[in-house]
C-alpha cells in the first residue's frame, strides 16, 4: 500500500566519496558490474543529447497529471541529489519544465528521472539540467492531489528507495542500492580495467572468437565453415 500525503525529511545517503567513485562509470558498466540488475525500462530517454547524472535519490510519488509533489520534493534536495519520480498510474503529461528545473538546480540537484512527461527541452539543455523522461509532452499539469516524498517508489519498473544512487546516461538509467554503492564502484573499476586490456588486444587484431575462446564451443554446437 502506498504511503500517501507523507514527506520524510531525513533520509540515509551513501558516502559522497563512494558516489563520486561510482560517477566515473557509465550505465552499462554499472549494470554489468552489479550482476546485470537495476535497469529502468528503456523508454526513459534523455530529453537532450549528452545528458548524464549520478547521485542519491530523492523519491517522489506523483498522481497522474499533477506535479504538486515535485514542488514539495524540491525543498528536500541536498547538494548532489537526483530527483526520481514515479506515478500512481501511467501519465505522459508534462510534469516538469524550465521553472522547476531552475528551482531544483538552485538547491543543488544533479537532475531528474521521471516516469512521466517533460517539456521545455531546449531550455533544460540551456540550463544543463539533465532529465530522463517517459515522454516529451507540452501538456500542463495541475496541483491538487497529494502524493508523497522520500518513500519507496517504482519508477519505470525499478524499485527505488530514498538514498539509492541513480546513474543515467545515453544508454539508460540504473539504480544502485545505497548499501552497495562502494562495492559496485569497485566492481565497475575492475570491469573497466579488464575492458581496457581487451580493447588493446582488439586494436592489435585479435578476434573475439579467440579472445573469448569461442571456437571449441561453436564447433561442439555444430558450426561448420564451408569454402
NUVO-185543 format. One line per 10 residues: their letters; for each residue x, y, z of N, C-alpha, C. Coordinates in steps of 0.02 Angstrom, whole numbers, padded with zeros to 5 digits, always signed. Layout:
BEGIN
A> X Y Z X Y Z X Y Z; ...
This chain:
BEGIN
XXXXXXXXXX> +00043 -00060 +00000 +00000 +00000 +00000 +00044 +00062 +00000; +00029 +00109 -00044 +00068 +00170 -00047 +00055 +00214 +00014; +00107 +00247 +00036 +00104 +00293 +00093 +00092 +00363 +00064; +00029 +00386 +00062 +00012 +00449 +00030 +00010 +00506 +00080; +00027 +00565 +00056 +00024 +00625 +00097 +00078 +00630 +00150; +00136 +00601 +00136 +00191 +00600 +00184 +00255 +00625 +00151; +00292 +00667 +00188 +00358 +00689 +00167 +00408 +00669 +00221; +00454 +00625 +00204 +00508 +00607 +00250 +00566 +00655 +00240; +00581 +00693 +00291 +00631 +00746 +00284 +00702 +00723 +00297; +00711 +00663 +00324 +00777 +00636 +00337 +00784 +00569 +00301
XXXXXXXXXX> +00835 +00564 +00259 +00849 +00500 +00225 +00923 +00485 +00232; +00940 +00421 +00227 +01009 +00400 +00229 +01038 +00403 +00159; +01093 +00439 +00152 +01128 +00444 +00088 +01195 +00408 +00095; +01219 +00378 +00041 +01285 +00344 +00045 +01342 +00394 +00051; +01400 +00367 +00067 +01460 +00409 +00072 +01472 +00447 +00007; +01480 +00513 +00010 +01490 +00552 -00052 +01551 +00530 -00092; +01603 +00506 -00059 +01662 +00482 -00095 +01645 +00420 -00136; +01602 +00377 -00109 +01582 +00317 -00147 +01538 +00336 -00206; +01495 +00386 -00197 +01453 +00410 -00252 +01498 +00440 -00307; +01548 +00479 -00286 +01594 +00508 -00335 +01632 +00454 -00373
XXXXXXXXXX> +01652 +00401 -00338 +01687 +00346 -00371 +01641 +00312 -00422; +01578 +00302 -00404 +01531 +00270 -00449 +01517 +00313 -00510; +01518 +00379 -00501 +01501 +00425 -00555 +01551 +00423 -00613; +01608 +00390 -00603 +01658 +00385 -00657 +01637 +00335 -00710; +01584 +00295 -00697 +01567 +00240 -00742 +01498 +00251 -00773; +01491 +00223 -00833 +01429 +00228 -00869 +01378 +00176 -00847; +01317 +00186 -00870 +01262 +00142 -00851 +01275 +00069 -00869; +01301 +00056 -00929 +01312 -00013 -00950 +01363 -00047 -00904; +01416 -00012 -00887 +01468 -00041 -00843 +01439 -00055 -00774; +01402 -00008 -00746 +01373 -00016 -00679 +01324 -00074 -00679
XXXXXXXXXX> +01281 -00078 -00729 +01232 -00131 -00734 +01266 -00200 -00737; +01318 -00206 -00777 +01354 -00269 -00783 +01390 -00286 -00718; +01423 -00236 -00689 +01462 -00247 -00628 +01418 -00267 -00569; +01355 -00246 -00571 +01309 -00261 -00516 +01274 -00328 -00525; +01290 -00363 -00579 +01258 -00428 -00591 +01201 -00425 -00640; +01202 -00374 -00684 +01150 -00365 -00735 +01081 -00355 -00705; +01078 -00313 -00655 +01014 -00295 -00624 +01011 -00219 -00617; +00952 -00193 -00599 +00946 -00123 -00581 +00924 -00076 -00636; +00917 -00101 -00698 +00899 -00055 -00752 +00826 -00035 -00750; +00813 +00028 -00766 +00745 +00051 -00778 +00726 +00034 -00850
XXXXXXXXXX> +00662 +00035 -00864 +00638 +00020 -00931 +00669 +00067 -00982; +00684 +00042 -01042 +00720 +00083 -01091 +00680 +00140 -01122; +00615 +00145 -01106 +00577 +00201 -01133 +00596 +00267 -01099; +00631 +00265 -01042 +00656 +00327 -01013 +00717 +00350 -01053; +00711 +00409 -01082 +00764 +00434 -01125 +00784 +00505 -01105; +00847 +00525 -01117 +00867 +00594 -01103 +00830 +00642 -01149; +00809 +00699 -01122 +00771 +00746 -01162 +00816 +00789 -01205; +00882 +00785 -01195 +00928 +00817 -01242 +00993 +00776 -01244; +01028 +00781 -01298 +01089 +00742 -01309 +01143 +00762 -01259; +01177 +00711 -01232 +01232 +00723 -01187 +01213 +00726 -01114
XXXXXXXXXX> +01149 +00720 -01099 +01127 +00722 -01029 +01153 +00661 -00991; +01177 +00672 -00931 +01202 +00618 -00889 +01204 +00642 -00817; +01198 +00594 -00770 +01198 +00613 -00699 +01211 +00553 -00656; +01230 +00567 -00593 +01239 +00514 -00543 +01230 +00547 -00475; +01186 +00519 -00434 +01176 +00547 -00367 +01124 +00509 -00328; +01122 +00522 -00262 +01072 +00490 -00219 +01002 +00514 -00236; +00954 +00470 -00228 +00885 +00484 -00249 +00844 +00517 -00194; +00813 +00573 -00212 +00755 +00599 -00176 +00695 +00574 -00215; +00654 +00532 -00185 +00600 +00500 -00222 +00535 +00538 -00215; +00495 +00534 -00269 +00431 +00569 -00271 +00378 +00522 -00299
XXXXXXXXXX> +00322 +00517 -00265 +00265 +00481 -00291 +00214 +00532 -00315; +00202 +00534 -00381 +00156 +00582 -00412 +00088 +00551 -00424; +00038 +00594 -00430 -00027 +00574 -00455 -00030 +00594 -00529; -00068 +00559 -00571 -00068 +00574 -00643 -00092 +00645 -00657; -00054 +00679 -00699 -00072 +00747 -00719 -00065 +00799 -00664; -00026 +00784 -00612 -00020 +00828 -00554 +00053 +00831 -00532; +00083 +00891 -00533 +00154 +00897 -00515 +00166 +00929 -00447; +00114 +00931 -00406 +00119 +00963 -00340 +00178 +00936 -00301; +00187 +00870 -00301 +00238 +00840 -00259 +00309 +00854 -00283; +00318 +00872 -00346 +00384 +00893 -00368 +00405 +00958 -00334
XXXXXXXXXX> +00357 +01003 -00325 +00372 +01065 -00288 +00387 +01049 -00215; +00349 +01003 -00186 +00362 +00983 -00116 +00431 +00951 -00110; +00448 +00909 -00158 +00513 +00874 -00156 +00572 +00921 -00162; +00564 +00976 -00197 +00619 +01022 -00208 +00649 +01047 -00143; +00607 +01055 -00092 +00631 +01078 -00027 +00677 +01026 +00006; +00670 +00963 -00013 +00707 +00909 +00020 +00774 +00893 -00014; +00789 +00928 -00068 +00850 +00915 -00106 +00912 +00938 -00068; +00962 +00896 -00066 +01029 +00914 -00042 +01075 +00917 -00102; +01130 +00951 -00095 +01179 +00958 -00148 +01199 +00889 -00175; +01193 +00880 -00241 +01213 +00817 -00272 +01159 +00766 -00281
XXXXXXXXXX> +01098 +00780 -00256 +01044 +00732 -00262 +01016 +00729 -00333; +00984 +00673 -00348 +00945 +00664 -00409 +00872 +00652 -00388; +00826 +00688 -00417 +00755 +00678 -00402 +00729 +00622 -00447; +00695 +00573 -00417 +00668 +00517 -00454 +00593 +00513 -00441; +00554 +00518 -00494 +00482 +00523 -00486 +00446 +00467 -00522; +00404 +00430 -00485 +00359 +00382 -00513 +00288 +00408 -00507; +00241 +00373 -00537 +00171 +00395 -00537 +00126 +00337 -00517; +00070 +00353 -00485 +00025 +00301 -00463 -00007 +00263 -00521; -00008 +00293 -00579 -00029 +00259 -00640 +00003 +00294 -00700; +00001 +00265 -00758 +00036 +00293 -00816 +00010 +00363 -00832
XXXXXXXXXX> +00056 +00408 -00846 +00039 +00476 -00866 +00097 +00506 -00904; +00083 +00534 -00962 +00135 +00565 -01003 +00129 +00641 -01005; +00088 +00670 -00961 +00082 +00743 -00959 +00149 +00775 -00942; +00156 +00839 -00959 +00218 +00875 -00948 +00225 +00898 -00876; +00245 +00853 -00831 +00251 +00868 -00760 +00304 +00920 -00745; +00355 +00925 -00788 +00416 +00960 -00770 +00440 +01004 -00828; +00466 +01063 -00810 +00492 +01108 -00861 +00544 +01155 -00832; +00555 +01209 -00868 +00610 +01255 -00853 +00608 +01284 -00783; +00549 +01306 -00761 +00546 +01340 -00696 +00563 +01293 -00638; +00534 +01233 -00639 +00551 +01185 -00587 +00625 +01165 -00590
XXXXXXXXXX> +00652 +01160 -00650 +00722 +01143 -00658 +00766 +01198 -00627; +00747 +01260 -00638 +00785 +01316 -00610 +00785 +01312 -00534; +00727 +01296 -00505 +00721 +01291 -00433 +00762 +01232 -00406; +00756 +01174 -00438 +00794 +01116 -00415 +00869 +01126 -00422; +00889 +01156 -00476 +00961 +01168 -00486 +00988 +01215 -00432; +00949 +01264 -00413 +00970 +01311 -00360 +00980 +01275 -00294; +00944 +01220 -00284 +00951 +01181 -00223 +01008 +01131 -00226; +01038 +01123 -00286 +01095 +01078 -00293 +01080 +01012 -00326; +01021 +01004 -00355 +01003 +00941 -00388 +01046 +00929 -00450; +01063 +00865 -00462 +01102 +00846 -00521 +01056 +00834 -00581
XXXXXXXXXX> +00991 +00822 -00569 +00945 +00808 -00625 +00883 +00773 -00600; +00843 +00750 -00649 +00779 +00718 -00635 +00770 +00657 -00678; +00744 +00604 -00647 +00720 +00546 -00684 +00645 +00541 -00670; +00604 +00539 -00722 +00531 +00541 -00711 +00496 +00493 -00758; +00454 +00450 -00729 +00412 +00405 -00768 +00349 +00442 -00788; +00359 +00494 -00827 +00306 +00538 -00849 +00334 +00586 -00901; +00296 +00638 -00916 +00317 +00684 -00969 +00356 +00744 -00944; +00391 +00775 -00991 +00433 +00834 -00978 +00425 +00882 -01037; +00432 +00946 -01024 +00429 +00996 -01078 +00485 +01047 -01069; +00487 +01097 -01112 +00540 +01148 -01110 +00609 +01117 -01121
XXXXXXXXXX> +00614 +01072 -01168 +00676 +01034 -01175 +00735 +01079 -01197; +00723 +01127 -01240 +00777 +01171 -01260 +00803 +01212 -01202; +00757 +01236 -01161 +00776 +01274 -01102 +00814 +01231 -01052; +00794 +01168 -01045 +00829 +01123 -01000 +00900 +01111 -01023; +00909 +01105 -01088 +00977 +01097 -01115 +01018 +01160 -01101; +00987 +01218 -01109 +01022 +01281 -01095 +01042 +01287 -01022; +01000 +01259 -00977 +01016 +01259 -00906 +01067 +01205 -00888; +01079 +01159 -00934 +01120 +01100 -00921 +01092 +01061 -00861; +01026 +01050 -00863 +00992 +01012 -00811 +00966 +00948 -00841; +01000 +00892 -00829 +00982 +00829 -00861 +00914 +00804 -00838
XXXXXXXXXX> +00873 +00781 -00886 +00809 +00750 -00870 +00802 +00687 -00913; +00783 +00633 -00882 +00767 +00571 -00916 +00693 +00559 -00905; +00655 +00555 -00958 +00582 +00554 -00953 +00551 +00501 -00996; +00489 +00484 -00980 +00450 +00437 -01019 +00430 +00467 -01086; +00418 +00532 -01086 +00395 +00565 -01148 +00412 +00639 -01144; +00411 +00671 -01201 +00412 +00744 -01206 +00343 +00766 -01226; +00312 +00806 -01184 +00241 +00824 -01195 +00229 +00894 -01167; +00199 +00936 -01207 +00187 +01005 -01186 +00127 +01012 -01139; +00086 +00960 -01133 +00025 +00964 -01092 +00041 +00979 -01019; +00008 +01030 -00992 +00021 +01051 -00924 -00013 +01007 -00872
XXXXXXXXXX> +00003 +01020 -00809 -00024 +00981 -00754 -00057 +01028 -00702; -00091 +00997 -00653 -00123 +01036 -00600 -00085 +01024 -00535; -00109 +01057 -00482 -00080 +01049 -00415 -00139 +01040 -00368; -00161 +00977 -00360 -00224 +00966 -00324 -00225 +00903 -00281; -00180 +00854 -00295 -00186 +00789 -00264 -00121 +00769 -00230; -00126 +00745 -00169 -00066 +00727 -00131 -00036 +00661 -00156; +00030 +00662 -00161 +00070 +00602 -00167 +00114 +00599 -00106; +00177 +00580 -00114 +00223 +00578 -00058 +00294 +00592 -00082; +00338 +00606 -00035 +00408 +00619 -00048 +00451 +00577 -00001; +00503 +00548 -00030 +00551 +00506 +00006 +00517 +00445 +00037
XXXXXXXXXX> +00480 +00410 -00007 +00453 +00344 +00009 +00478 +00298 -00046; +00480 +00232 -00035 +00498 +00186 -00089 +00448 +00193 -00147; +00475 +00195 -00208 +00432 +00201 -00266 +00455 +00151 -00319; +00411 +00141 -00368 +00430 +00104 -00429 +00432 +00154 -00486; +00489 +00160 -00518 +00498 +00206 -00574 +00522 +00165 -00634; +00480 +00163 -00686 +00498 +00125 -00747 +00519 +00054 -00730; +00480 +00023 -00687 +00488 -00048 -00669 +00546 -00061 -00621; +00578 -00010 -00595 +00633 -00020 -00548 +00614 +00007 -00479; +00628 -00031 -00427 +00617 -00008 -00359 +00671 +00042 -00340; +00651 +00099 -00314 +00698 +00150 -00291 +00679 +00170 -00220
XXXXXXXXXX> +00725 +00163 -00174 +00714 +00187 -00106 +00755 +00251 -00096; +00732 +00296 -00054 +00768 +00358 -00044 +00841 +00346 -00026; +00886 +00381 -00059 +00957 +00373 -00047 +00992 +00324 -00093; +00955 +00281 -00128 +00986 +00240 -00179 +01019 +00285 -00231; +01072 +00261 -00262 +01106 +00303 -00312 +01082 +00285 -00382; +01065 +00337 -00418 +01041 +00330 -00487 +01094 +00356 -00535; +01111 +00314 -00584 +01158 +00333 -00636 +01120 +00333 -00702; +01129 +00386 -00741 +01093 +00393 -00804 +01138 +00422 -00857; +01134 +00394 -00917 +01170 +00421 -00974 +01134 +00399 -01038; +01166 +00405 -01095 +01134 +00390 -01159 +01112 +00317 -01165
XXXXXXXXXX> +01140 +00273 -01123 +01122 +00202 -01126 +01063 +00185 -01082; +01040 +00231 -01040 +00983 +00217 -00998 +00992 +00240 -00926; +00955 +00208 -00880 +00956 +00227 -00810 +00963 +00163 -00768; +01008 +00165 -00718 +01017 +00107 -00674 +01015 +00131 -00602; +00987 +00089 -00558 +00981 +00105 -00487 +01028 +00060 -00447; +01069 +00090 -00405 +01115 +00053 -00361 +01091 +00061 -00289; +01073 +00007 -00255 +01052 +00012 -00185 +01105 +00048 -00144; +01083 +00090 -00098 +01131 +00134 -00062 +01183 +00094 -00022; +01166 +00033 -00001 +01215 -00005 +00037 +01263 -00044 -00007; +01256 -00037 -00073 +01302 -00072 -00119 +01344 -00025 -00161
XXXXXXXXXX> +01340 +00040 -00148 +01373 +00089 -00191 +01448 +00078 -00193; +01479 +00068 -00135 +01552 +00060 -00133 +01574 -00003 -00170; +01541 -00059 -00157 +01561 -00122 -00189 +01548 -00121 -00264; +01494 -00088 -00285 +01479 -00084 -00357 +01529 -00039 -00391; +01550 +00015 -00359 +01601 +00059 -00388 +01667 +00021 -00396; +01684 -00019 -00346 +01746 -00059 -00351 +01741 -00111 -00407; +01683 -00144 -00412 +01674 -00194 -00465 +01674 -00161 -00534; +01647 -00100 -00537 +01647 -00064 -00601 +01718 -00046 -00623; +01760 -00027 -00574 +01830 -00012 -00590 +01866 -00074 -00616; +01854 -00131 -00584 +01886 -00192 -00608 +01863 -00209 -00679
XXXXXXXXXX> +01800 -00200 -00691 +01773 -00214 -00758 +01803 -00168 -00810; +01808 -00104 -00794 +01838 -00056 -00840 +01910 -00074 -00855; +01947 -00095 -00804 +02017 -00114 -00814 +02023 -00174 -00860; +01979 -00224 -00851 +01979 -00282 -00894 +01962 -00263 -00966; +01914 -00218 -00974 +01894 -00197 -01041 +01950 -00159 -01076; +01989 -00121 -01038 +02046 -00086 -01067 +02097 -00136 -01095; +02107 -00191 -01059 +02153 -00242 -01083 +02126 -00275 -01147; +02062 -00290 -01148 +02031 -00321 -01207 +02033 -00273 -01266; +02021 -00209 -01253 +02021 -00160 -01307 +02090 -00158 -01341; +02142 -00162 -01301 +02209 -00162 -01329 +02220 -00223 -01374
XXXXXXXXXX> +02194 -00280 -01353 +02201 -00340 -01395 +02161 -00335 -01459; +02100 -00308 -01455 +02060 -00299 -01515 +02095 -00250 -01563; +02124 -00198 -01536 +02160 -00149 -01577 +02220 -00182 -01611; +02249 -00233 -01580 +02306 -00269 -01609 +02284 -00321 -01660; +02218 -00329 -01669 +02193 -00375 -01719 +02168 -00442 -01694; +02170 -00453 -01629 +02143 -00515 -01601 +02068 -00518 -01611; +02042 -00576 -01629 +01970 -00585 -01638 +01937 -00606 -01574; +01874 -00585 -01565 +01835 -00608 -01508 +01828 -00683 -01506; +01828 -00715 -01565 +01824 -00788 -01568 +01881 -00821 -01528; +01940 -00789 -01531 +01998 -00816 -01496 +02005 -00789 -01425
XXXXXXXXXX> +01993 -00724 -01418 +02000 -00694 -01352 +01952 -00726 -01302; +01891 -00740 -01324 +01841 -00769 -01280 +01837 -00846 -01287; +01884 -00875 -01323 +01888 -00948 -01331 +01821 -00977 -01354; +01795 -00949 -01408 +01730 -00970 -01434 +01733 -01028 -01483; +01791 -01042 -01511 +01793 -01089 -01567 +01771 -01159 -01548; +01796 -01184 -01492 +01779 -01253 -01471 +01704 -01260 -01457; +01673 -01214 -01418 +01601 -01222 -01407 +01560 -01213 -01470; +01582 -01171 -01516 +01546 -01164 -01580 +01549 -01229 -01620; +01609 -01259 -01620 +01617 -01323 -01656 +01574 -01377 -01624; +01573 -01378 -01557 +01534 -01429 -01521 +01459 -01420 -01535
XXXXXXX> +01438 -01358 -01548 +01367 -01346 -01563 +01349 -01362 -01634; +01401 -01373 -01676 +01388 -01394 -01745 +01403 -01343 -01798; +01435 -01287 -01780 +01452 -01237 -01830 +01504 -01265 -01879; +01492 -01256 -01944 +01538 -01279 -01995 +01555 -01222 -02042; +01618 -01221 -02063 +01642 -01173 -02113 +01645 -01208 -02180; +01616 -01177 -02231 +01613 -01207 -02298 +01646 -01160 -02347; +01695 -01184 -02386 +01728 -01144 -02437 +01680 -01133 -02495
